[in-house]
């Protein structure tokens, strides 16, 4: 748990500071103080612990789509060689 987050919550709850005053005192945004207070109210002291910033899902890492594979039954045309007139 990050002690700064818990200190912010306790200062607001026990000392009666407003979220705006606490944000100015600790150098965080007023919205972050409100977020910490909401987390503390729902989850207690463990709620203000840092959370992972990693995405919960990774949609681009699924299985390979069939359109990206080579179709062995397709009739491939050989590449034409360029002549001097085509340049």
HELIX and SHEET records of a PDB file:
HELIX    1   1 UNK A    3  UNK A   15  1                                  13    
HELIX    2   2 UNK A   19  UNK A   26  1                                   8    
HELIX    3   3 UNK A   30  UNK A   43  1                                  14    
HELIX    4   4 UNK A   44  UNK A   48  5                                   5    
HELIX    5   5 UNK A   59  UNK A   61  5                                   3    
HELIX    6   6 UNK A   66  UNK A   68  5                                   3    
HELIX    7   7 UNK A   84  UNK A   86  5                                   3    
END                                                                             
